[in-house]
């Protein structure tokens, strides 16, 4: 049976991107999209999701406050914050609230996919048990974490700097339009060759799609957009 997922983010474009990402991972089903905390609370009551991909900043409140409310109500609901919030304090509060993971925007699909696959494996492990032995607990809590910690961040190839990669992903997530390598180079302050190298890397990872435009005079242009 698929895990029922509710995606809550104040930006409708981001909820659509994350929905597309969830749909690419086997074993998950998006049952709702929400752009306010009020609507998120309503969908939790009505749709009864098993997992929420939850932003932290909303115009009508904080995702951390919703997390605390959910825990006070003892709902059987798992939460993974997906947020631009980089404050250590917020991470600590989220961890105290029992989140499964904490993903920073802009989201790279490979990182997203790894978390969902680990989450599904974790649920299946729990469902397969009738009673607990210490070895079961060690395997579920410790070995899962040890086995995935080194794979959490995808290894970057030579010539791909994580800071520049984050800048380009940030620009792609911020705008709903399309970019050429020259336009991206201007936005992040890099050469066209450098920008194209990063964009092509993101295409190879499945984060971006690319089209070829033959409209102008000269060589065809490659047009990049977020993979939706």
Helices and strands as residue ranges (DSSP letters): E 3-8, H 12-23, E 28-34, H 37-47, E 51-54, E 57-58, E 61-62, H 63-72, E 78-83, H 88-96, E 101-104, H 109-127, H 134-137, I 138-143, H 144-149, H 162-174, H 181-188, H 192-205, E 208-213, E 221-226
